Amino acid sequence: MNHPSSRLSNHILITLITILCISNLRTTSGCTRAKPNPVYKTFIRKACNTTGFPILCRSTLYPYASRIKNDTVRLCNVSLSLTLNSTRHAYLTTSKVPKQIKLTHREVAVVKDCIENIDDAVYELRRSLHSMKLLGGKDREFQISNIQTWVSAALTDEDTCLEGFTEQKVRLKVKNRIKKSVVKVSRMTSNTLAFINSLTY
């Protein structure tokens, strides 16, 4: 049986935690996550409607509405960052396939090409994100042009990877292991490029 003083201490502790939770309800770091401002979600929805894959766009970016707010540059930064992370994941997924499945000689060549293309895409997206974070100054248009070029190159690399599985004879279990993640990053890259293109308007 607990000692009365112990029960009292527990009661005080629970009360303090409850007070802290209530005081933090309006912050994202509180006990309950605050809902993003509907205006911010509307901004993201309208921006996503200009992309090729709006449903994926909204589901990806809505959780970051409070960070993006109504800022197009922040939108580009967040979208680029999420796309880079997904592309890195696709690279890891693709790189593991030769260790998980015994590949034919033809499949080895296709998967190797895909790994190289995704690796290039990671590099190009990383350069883009670095430049986007430094965006500003008199040469802003030149910076945006470079970012557009790198993101476009990343999209081409991702599409080239996918084309290899279409043009060559690759077993379905190999194709399925890779294609899902690469298709997703290709679509995310396409959406991100649409946002970056809007910076020039």
PEPEDA-V384200 format. One record per helix or strand. SS is the DSSP state (H for helix, E for strand). FROM is the first residue (numbers start at 1). TO is the last residue. If there is no record, write none. Layout:
ss;from;to
SS;FROM;TO
SS;FROM;TO
This chain:
ss;from;to
H;4;23
H;38;48
H;54;68
H;72;100
H;105;133
H;140;167
H;172;198
